[in-house]
């Protein structure tokens, strides 16, 4: 029995992980199915769009600005070893729109939005406000989850696009002021080497990341434990799970879009 105990522990852990994945998948599928069925809560959707999209612009913009500048410095330092400093504009642009813009934007929104959503819905569960919604014949999935998931899915590509532009401009400012690039040549290289699919693939990624962030926030909020500890644990789990899933989804989408 003592020999089999570690194997049994591994089996229990594996089953618990698979069960958690199944619960999240069912919750996400239910949220998607409710998007297309009335009633539609337009006011809640508008408020979620404002909070998730507009109020996240400063943190996404600042993150992209400094990331673009640091990326230009790093690429210039690396390219100088091979006399390839001229690749800085194109690599900064491609790196921002394909990877760093959507991924870092998604992670920043996950830290800000997933935690907020989980705390808000978790508090509503602890204070029995969700039970009150059910008593009033209001479906919690449609009232609480669908507006936030839809708003995040639509807002994240816009945030990523703004972050891409700001990140490229951050690289441009560093390239022109610190690395002695000609401003016209820098912008021309950026435009010449950037393809439409680079931009589109990044926006698709951002939309998926937005869906992940809102779904994880709502799921952990809905399944929050009782009391302040339960809400705090749900908030932490929402941010951690959203961040990990964003990185995993980024790998899968990159493999899908760019594998040869």
RACORTA-V627025 format. One record per pair of residues at least 24 apart in sequence whose C-alpha atoms are under 10 Angstrom apart, sorted by the first residue. I is the first residue (numbers start at 1). J is the second residue. D is the distance in Angstrom with one decimal. If there is no record, write none. Layout:
I:J:D + I:J:D
This chain:
23:219:9.2 + 24:215:8.5 + 24:216:8.1 + 24:219:7.2 + 24:220:9.3 + 25:215:9.9 + 27:141:9.2 + 27:145:9.9 + 27:215:8.1 + 27:216:9.6 + 27:218:9.4 + 27:219:7.1 + 28:145:9.7 + 28:146:9.9 + 28:149:9.4 + 28:211:9.0 + 28:212:8.9 + 28:214:10.0 + 28:215:6.5 + 28:216:8.9 + 28:218:9.8 + 28:219:8.4 + 30:141:8.2 + 30:142:9.8 + 30:145:9.9 + 30:146:9.4 + 31:141:6.7 + 31:142:7.7 + 31:145:6.8 + 31:146:5.9 + 31:147:9.6 + 31:149:7.8 + 31:150:9.3 + 31:215:8.1 + 31:218:9.9 + 32:145:9.8 + 32:146:7.6 + 32:149:8.6 + 32:150:8.8 + 32:211:9.8 + 32:215:10.0 + 33:142:10.0 + 33:146:9.4 + 34:139:10.0 + 34:141:7.6 + 34:142:6.4 + 34:145:9.3 + 34:146:6.9 + 35:141:9.6 + 35:142:7.6 + 35:145:9.5 + 35:146:6.0 + 35:147:8.2 + 35:149:9.0 + 35:150:7.6 + 36:146:9.7 + 37:142:8.9 + 38:142:8.6 + 39:138:9.5 + 39:139:9.5 + 39:142:7.7 + 39:143:9.0 + 40:142:7.6 + 40:143:8.2 + 40:146:9.0 + 40:147:8.5 + 41:142:7.7 + 41:143:6.6 + 41:144:9.3 + 41:146:8.8 + 41:147:7.1 + 42:143:9.8 + 42:147:7.8 + 43:147:8.9 + 44:143:7.5 + 44:144:8.1 + 44:145:10.0 + 44:146:9.3 + 44:147:6.0 + 44:148:8.0 + 44:151:9.5 + 45:143:9.1 + 45:144:9.4 + 45:145:9.8 + 45:146:8.1 + 45:147:4.4 + 45:148:6.5 + 45:149:9.0 + 45:150:7.5 + 45:151:6.2 + 45:152:9.7 + 46:147:8.0 + 46:148:9.3 + 46:151:7.8 + 47:147:8.7 + 47:148:8.9 + 47:151:8.9 + 48:113:10.0 + 48:117:9.9 + 48:144:9.8 + 48:147:6.6 + 48:148:5.5 + 48:149:8.8 + 48:150:8.8 + 48:151:5.9 + 48:152:7.8 + 48:155:9.6 + 49:147:8.3 + 49:148:7.5 + 49:149:9.6 + 49:150:8.4 + 49:151:4.8 + 49:152:6.9 + 49:153:9.5 + 49:154:8.2 + 49:155:6.7 + 49:156:9.9 + 50:151:8.5 + 50:152:9.9 + 50:155:8.9 + 51:113:8.4 + 51:148:9.5 + 51:151:9.2 + 51:152:9.5 + 51:155:9.9 + 52:109:7.8 + 52:112:8.7 + 52:113:6.5 + 52:114:9.7 + 52:116:10.0 + 52:117:9.9 + 52:148:8.2 + 52:151:7.2 + 52:152:6.2 + 52:153:9.8 + 52:154:9.8 + 52:155:7.0 + 52:156:8.3 + 52:159:9.5 + 52:210:9.4 + 52:214:9.3 + 53:109:9.1 + 53:113:9.8 + 53:151:7.8 + 53:152:7.2 + 53:153:9.9 + 53:154:8.6 + 53:155:5.1 + 53:156:6.9 + 53:157:9.6 + 53:158:7.9 + 53:159:6.8 + 54:155:8.4 + 54:158:9.7 + 54:159:8.4 + 55:112:9.9 + 55:113:10.0 + 56:105:9.2 + 56:108:8.5 + 56:109:6.8 + 56:112:7.9 + 56:113:8.4 + 56:155:9.6 + 56:156:9.5 + 56:159:7.8 + 57:105:9.5 + 57:109:9.5 + 57:158:9.5 + 57:159:6.5 + 57:160:9.5 + 57:162:8.1 + 57:163:8.3 + 58:159:9.9 + 58:163:9.7 + 59:105:8.5 + 59:108:7.2 + 59:109:8.3 + 59:112:9.1 + 59:163:9.7 + 60:101:8.7 + 60:102:9.7 + 60:104:8.0 + 60:105:5.5 + 60:106:8.7 + 60:107:9.5 + 60:108:6.7 + 60:109:7.6 + 60:159:7.1 + 60:160:8.0 + 60:162:8.3 + 60:163:6.1 + 60:164:9.7 + 60:166:9.3 + 60:167:9.8 + 61:101:9.7 + 61:105:8.6 + 61:159:8.3 + 61:160:9.2 + 61:162:7.2 + 61:163:5.4 + 61:164:8.8 + 61:165:9.1 + 61:166:6.3 + 61:167:7.8 + 62:163:8.4 + 62:166:8.3 + 62:167:8.7 + 62:170:9.7 + 63:100:9.9 + 63:101:9.0 + 63:104:7.5 + 63:105:7.6 + 63:108:8.2 + 63:163:8.0 + 63:166:9.1 + 63:167:8.1 + 64:96:8.2 + 64:100:8.0 + 64:101:6.6 + 64:102:9.7 + 64:104:7.8 + 64:105:7.7 + 64:160:9.1 + 64:162:8.8 + 64:163:5.3 + 64:164:6.9 + 64:165:8.4 + 64:166:6.0 + 64:167:4.4 + 64:168:8.2 + 64:169:9.2 + 64:170:7.6 + 64:171:9.7 + 65:163:7.7 + 65:164:8.9 + 65:165:8.9 + 65:166:5.4 + 65:167:4.6 + 65:168:7.7 + 65:169:7.2 + 65:170:4.8 + 65:171:7.8 + 65:173:9.6 + 66:166:9.1 + 66:167:7.2 + 66:169:9.9 + 66:170:6.5 + 66:171:8.4 + 66:174:9.8 + 67:92:9.6 + 67:96:8.5 + 67:100:8.0 + 67:101:8.8 + 67:104:9.0 + 67:163:9.9 + 67:166:9.5 + 67:167:6.4 + 67:168:9.2 + 67:170:7.6 + 67:171:8.2 + 68:92:6.7 + 68:93:8.5 + 68:95:8.9 + 68:96:7.2 + 68:100:8.8 + 68:101:9.1 + 68:163:9.6 + 68:164:8.7 + 68:165:9.6 + 68:166:7.8 + 68:167:4.3 + 68:168:5.8 + 68:169:7.3 + 68:170:4.9 + 68:171:4.6 + 68:172:8.2 + 68:173:9.2 + 68:174:8.5 + 69:166:9.9 + 69:167:7.3 + 69:168:8.2 + 69:169:8.2 + 69:170:4.7 + 69:171:4.3 + 69:172:7.6 + 69:173:7.3 + 69:174:5.6 + 69:175:8.0 + 69:178:10.0 + 70:167:9.7 + 70:170:8.4 + 70:171:7.5 + 70:174:8.3 + 71:95:8.5 + 71:96:8.9 + 71:100:9.7 + 71:167:9.1 + 71:168:9.6 + 71:170:9.1 + 71:171:7.0 + 71:174:9.5 + 72:167:9.9 + 72:168:9.2 + 72:170:8.4 + 72:171:5.2 + 72:172:8.0 + 72:173:9.4 + 72:174:6.8 + 72:175:6.7 + 72:178:9.9 + 72:179:8.9 + 73:171:8.1 + 73:174:7.4 + 73:175:7.8 + 73:178:8.7 + 73:179:8.1 + 76:175:8.8 + 76:179:8.0 + 85:179:9.4 + 85:181:9.7 + 86:181:8.8 + 86:185:9.6 + 86:186:8.7 + 86:189:8.7 + 87:186:9.6 + 87:189:8.3 + 87:190:9.4 + 87:193:9.8 + 88:171:8.5 + 88:172:9.4 + 88:175:8.0 + 88:179:9.9 + 88:181:9.6 + 88:186:8.4 + 88:189:9.0 + 88:190:9.0 + 89:168:8.3 + 89:171:7.4 + 89:172:7.4 + 89:175:8.0 + 89:181:9.4 + 89:185:9.0 + 89:186:5.8 + 89:187:7.4 + 89:188:8.7 + 89:189:6.0 + 89:190:5.3 + 89:191:9.1 + 89:192:10.0 + 89:193:8.8 + 89:194:9.8 + 90:168:9.7 + 90:186:8.5 + 90:187:9.2 + 90:188:9.4 + 90:189:6.0 + 90:190:5.0 + 90:191:8.1 + 90:192:8.1 + 90:193:5.7 + 90:194:6.9 + 91:189:9.7 + 91:190:8.4 + 91:193:8.7 + 91:194:9.1 + 92:164:9.9 + 92:167:8.3 + 92:168:6.6 + 92:169:9.8 + 92:170:9.5 + 92:171:6.7 + 92:172:9.0 + 92:190:8.2 + 93:164:7.9 + 93:165:8.9 + 93:167:8.1 + 93:168:5.7 + 93:169:9.3 + 93:171:8.4 + 93:172:9.6 + 93:187:9.9 + 93:189:9.3 + 93:190:6.1 + 93:191:8.6 + 93:193:8.4 + 93:194:6.8 + 93:195:10.0 + 93:198:9.3 + 93:199:9.6 + 94:164:9.5 + 94:168:9.2 + 94:190:8.5 + 94:193:8.1 + 94:194:6.3 + 94:195:8.6 + 94:198:6.8 + 94:199:8.4 + 94:202:9.8 + 95:164:9.4 + 95:167:9.7 + 95:168:9.4 + 95:198:9.2 + 95:202:10.0 + 96:160:9.4 + 96:161:9.8 + 96:163:8.3 + 96:164:5.7 + 96:165:8.6 + 96:166:9.5 + 96:167:6.5 + 96:168:7.0 + 96:171:9.7 + 96:198:9.5 + 96:199:9.3 + 96:202:8.7 + 97:160:8.0 + 97:161:7.8 + 97:163:8.6 + 97:164:5.5 + 97:165:8.5 + 97:167:8.8 + 97:168:8.7 + 97:194:9.0 + 97:197:9.8 + 97:198:6.4 + 97:199:5.5 + 97:200:8.6 + 97:201:8.2 + 97:202:5.6 + 97:203:8.2 + 98:164:9.1 + 98:197:9.1 + 98:198:5.7 + 98:199:6.6 + 98:200:8.6 + 98:201:6.6 + 98:202:4.8 + 98:203:8.5 + 98:204:10.0 + 98:205:8.6 + 98:206:9.9 + 98:250:9.9 + 98:254:8.6 + 99:164:9.7 + 99:198:9.4 + 99:201:9.3 + 99:202:6.8 + 99:205:8.8 + 99:206:9.7 + 99:250:8.1 + 99:251:9.9 + 99:254:8.7 + 100:160:9.3 + 100:163:9.2 + 100:164:8.4 + 100:167:8.9 + 100:202:9.1 + 101:157:9.9 + 101:159:8.9 + 101:160:5.7 + 101:161:7.8 + 101:162:8.8 + 101:163:5.8 + 101:164:5.3 + 101:165:9.0 + 101:166:9.4 + 101:167:7.4 + 101:168:9.6 + 101:202:7.6 + 101:203:9.2 + 101:205:9.8 + 101:206:8.5 + 102:156:8.1 + 102:157:7.8 + 102:159:8.3 + 102:160:5.2 + 102:161:8.3 + 102:163:8.0 + 102:164:8.1 + 102:201:9.6 + 102:202:6.0 + 102:203:7.1 + 102:204:8.9 + 102:205:6.5 + 102:206:5.0 + 102:207:8.8 + 102:208:9.7 + 102:209:7.9 + 102:210:9.6 + 102:246:9.6 + 102:250:9.0 + 103:160:8.7 + 103:202:8.8 + 103:205:8.0 + 103:206:7.4 + 103:209:7.9 + 103:243:9.4 + 103:246:7.2 + 103:247:7.4 + 103:249:9.8 + 103:250:7.3 + 104:160:9.0 + 104:163:9.3 + 104:206:9.8 + 104:243:9.9 + 104:246:9.6 + 104:247:9.8 + 105:156:8.0 + 105:157:9.6 + 105:159:7.3 + 105:160:6.3 + 105:161:9.9 + 105:162:9.9 + 105:163:7.3 + 105:164:9.5 + 105:206:8.0 + 105:209:9.0 + 105:210:9.5 + 106:156:7.5 + 106:157:9.7 + 106:159:9.1 + 106:160:8.2 + 106:205:9.2 + 106:206:6.7 + 106:207:9.2 + 106:208:9.3 + 106:209:5.8 + 106:210:6.7 + 106:211:10.0 + 106:212:9.1 + 106:213:7.6 + 106:242:8.9 + 106:243:8.0 + 106:246:7.2 + 106:247:9.4 + 107:209:8.6 + 107:210:9.7 + 107:213:8.6 + 107:239:8.7 + 107:240:9.8 + 107:242:8.0 + 107:243:5.8 + 107:244:9.2 + 107:246:7.4 + 107:247:8.8 + 108:239:9.9 + 108:243:9.1 + 109:152:9.3 + 109:156:8.5 + 109:159:9.5 + 109:209:9.3 + 109:210:8.1 + 109:213:7.5 + 109:214:9.5 + 109:239:9.5 + 109:242:9.7 + 109:243:9.6 + 110:209:8.7 + 110:210:8.3 + 110:212:8.7 + 110:213:5.4 + 110:214:8.1 + 110:216:9.1 + 110:217:8.5 + 110:238:8.2 + 110:239:5.9 + 110:240:8.6 + 110:241:9.4 + 110:242:6.2 + 110:243:6.5 + 110:246:9.0 + 111:213:8.9 + 111:235:9.7 + 111:236:9.4 + 111:238:8.8 + 111:239:5.7 + 111:240:8.6 + 111:242:8.6 + 111:243:8.1 + 112:213:9.7 + 112:239:8.5 + 113:148:9.8 + 113:152:9.1 + 113:210:9.8 + 113:213:7.3 + 113:214:7.4 + 113:217:7.6 + 113:238:9.6 + 113:239:8.6 + 114:210:9.8 + 114:212:9.2 + 114:213:5.6 + 114:214:6.0 + 114:215:8.3 + 114:216:6.7 + 114:217:4.3 + 114:218:7.8 + 114:219:9.9 + 114:220:9.2 + 114:221:9.3 + 114:234:10.0 + 114:235:7.5 + 114:236:9.1 + 114:237:9.4 + 114:238:5.8 + 114:239:5.7 + 114:240:9.3 + 114:241:9.6 + 114:242:7.4 + 114:243:9.5 + 115:213:9.3 + 115:214:9.6 + 115:216:9.2 + 115:217:6.4 + 115:218:9.5 + 115:220:9.5 + 115:221:9.0 + 115:232:9.2 + 115:234:8.3 + 115:235:4.9 + 115:236:7.0 + 115:237:8.6 + 115:238:6.2 + 115:239:5.8 + 115:240:9.5 + 115:242:9.7 + 116:214:9.9 + 116:217:7.6 + 116:218:9.7 + 116:221:9.4 + 116:235:7.5 + 116:238:9.4 + 116:239:9.5 + 117:144:9.4 + 117:145:9.4 + 117:148:8.4 + 117:213:9.4 + 117:214:7.4 + 117:215:9.4 + 117:216:8.9 + 117:217:5.1 + 117:218:6.1 + 117:219:9.4 + 117:220:8.9 + 117:221:6.9 + 117:222:9.9 + 117:234:10.0 + 117:235:8.1 + 117:238:8.7 + 118:214:9.0 + 118:215:9.7 + 118:216:8.0 + 118:217:4.5 + 118:218:5.7 + 118:219:7.6 + 118:220:5.9 + 118:221:4.0 + 118:222:7.7 + 118:223:9.2 + 118:224:8.0 + 118:231:7.6 + 118:232:8.9 + 118:233:9.5 + 118:234:6.2 + 118:235:5.2 + 118:236:8.7 + 118:237:8.9 + 118:238:6.5 + 118:239:8.8 + 119:217:8.2 + 119:218:9.2 + 119:220:8.9 + 119:221:6.3 + 119:222:9.8 + 119:224:8.8 + 119:228:9.8 + 119:230:9.7 + 119:231:5.9 + 119:232:7.2 + 119:233:9.3 + 119:234:7.2 + 119:235:5.6 + 119:236:9.3 + 119:238:9.3 + 120:144:10.0 + 120:217:9.3 + 120:218:9.1 + 120:221:7.2 + 120:222:9.7 + 120:231:8.8 + 120:235:9.2 + 121:145:9.2 + 121:217:8.4 + 121:218:6.8 + 121:219:9.1 + 121:220:8.5 + 121:221:4.8 + 121:222:6.2 + 121:223:9.2 + 121:224:8.3 + 121:231:8.8 + 121:234:9.7 + 121:235:9.9 + 122:217:9.5 + 122:218:8.6 + 122:219:9.5 + 122:220:7.6 + 122:221:4.2 + 122:222:6.1 + 122:223:7.4 + 122:224:5.2 + 122:225:7.8 + 122:226:8.5 + 122:227:9.2 + 122:228:9.3 + 122:230:8.0 + 122:231:5.4 + 122:232:8.7 + 122:233:9.8 + 122:234:7.2 + 122:235:8.2 + 123:221:7.9 + 123:222:9.4 + 123:224:8.3 + 123:225:9.7 + 123:226:8.9 + 123:227:8.4 + 123:228:8.3 + 123:230:9.3 + 123:231:6.5 + 123:232:9.7 + 124:221:8.6 + 124:222:8.8 + 124:224:9.7 + 124:231:9.8 + 125:221:7.8 + 125:222:6.8 + 125:223:8.4 + 125:224:7.3 + 125:225:8.6 + 125:226:8.1 + 125:227:9.7 + 125:231:9.2 + 126:221:9.9 + 126:222:9.8 + 126:224:7.9 + 126:225:7.6 + 126:226:5.6 + 126:227:6.4 + 126:228:8.5 + 126:230:8.7 + 126:231:8.0 + 127:226:9.0 + 127:227:9.0 + 130:222:8.8 + 140:222:9.1 + 141:218:9.0 + 141:219:9.9 + 141:222:9.3 + 144:218:7.7 + 144:222:9.4 + 145:214:7.9 + 145:215:7.4 + 145:217:9.0 + 145:218:5.9 + 145:219:8.3 + 145:221:9.9 + 145:222:9.2 + 146:214:9.1 + 146:215:8.9 + 146:218:9.2 + 147:214:9.5 + 148:210:9.7 + 148:211:8.9 + 148:213:9.6 + 148:214:6.1 + 148:215:8.2 + 148:217:9.2 + 148:218:8.1 + 149:210:7.5 + 149:211:5.7 + 149:212:8.2 + 149:213:8.1 + 149:214:4.9 + 149:215:6.0 + 149:216:9.5 + 149:217:9.3 + 149:218:8.3 + 150:207:9.8 + 150:210:8.7 + 150:211:7.4 + 150:214:8.4 + 150:215:9.6 + 151:210:8.3 + 151:211:8.7 + 151:214:8.5 + 152:206:9.5 + 152:207:7.7 + 152:208:9.2 + 152:209:8.5 + 152:210:4.7 + 152:211:6.0 + 152:212:8.7 + 152:213:7.5 + 152:214:6.2 + 152:215:9.2 + 153:204:9.7 + 153:206:7.9 + 153:207:4.8 + 153:208:6.7 + 153:209:7.5 + 153:210:4.6 + 153:211:4.8 + 153:212:8.4 + 153:213:8.8 + 153:214:8.1 + 153:215:9.9 + 154:206:9.1 + 154:207:6.4 + 154:208:9.5 + 154:210:7.6 + 154:211:8.6 + 155:206:8.8 + 155:207:7.7 + 155:210:7.4 + 155:211:9.8 + 156:203:8.0 + 156:204:9.4 + 156:205:9.1 + 156:206:5.4 + 156:207:5.5 + 156:208:8.5 + 156:209:7.4 + 156:210:5.3 + 156:211:8.6 + 156:213:9.8 + 157:200:9.5 + 157:202:8.0 + 157:203:4.9 + 157:204:7.1 + 157:205:8.0 + 157:206:5.0 + 157:207:5.4 + 157:208:9.0 + 157:209:9.1 + 157:210:8.1 + 158:203:7.9 + 158:206:8.5 + 158:207:9.0 + 159:203:9.2 + 159:206:8.3 + 159:207:9.8 + 159:210:9.9 + 160:199:9.8 + 160:202:7.7 + 160:203:6.6 + 160:204:9.8 + 160:205:9.2 + 160:206:6.3 + 160:207:9.0 + 161:199:8.2 + 161:200:9.7 + 161:202:8.4 + 161:203:7.0 + 161:206:9.0 + 164:199:8.8 + 164:202:9.2 + 164:203:9.9 + 197:257:9.2 + 198:257:9.6 + 198:258:9.7 + 201:253:8.6 + 201:254:8.5 + 201:257:7.2 + 201:258:9.3 + 202:250:9.7 + 202:253:9.6 + 202:254:9.4 + 204:253:8.9 + 205:246:9.1 + 205:249:8.2 + 205:250:6.9 + 205:253:7.0 + 205:254:8.7 + 206:246:9.4 + 206:250:9.3 + 208:246:8.3 + 208:249:8.0 + 208:250:9.0 + 208:253:9.4 + 209:242:8.3 + 209:243:9.1 + 209:245:8.3 + 209:246:5.7 + 209:247:9.1 + 209:249:7.8 + 209:250:8.4 + 210:242:9.5 + 210:246:9.0 + 211:242:9.7 + 211:246:9.8 + 212:241:9.1 + 212:242:6.1 + 212:243:8.9 + 212:245:7.2 + 212:246:7.0 + 212:249:9.1 + 213:238:8.0 + 213:239:8.0 + 213:241:8.7 + 213:242:5.3 + 213:243:8.0 + 213:245:8.8 + 213:246:8.1 + 214:238:9.1 + 214:242:8.5 + 215:242:8.4 + 216:240:9.3 + 216:241:6.9 + 216:242:5.8 + 216:243:9.6 + 216:245:9.3 + 217:241:9.1 + 217:242:7.8
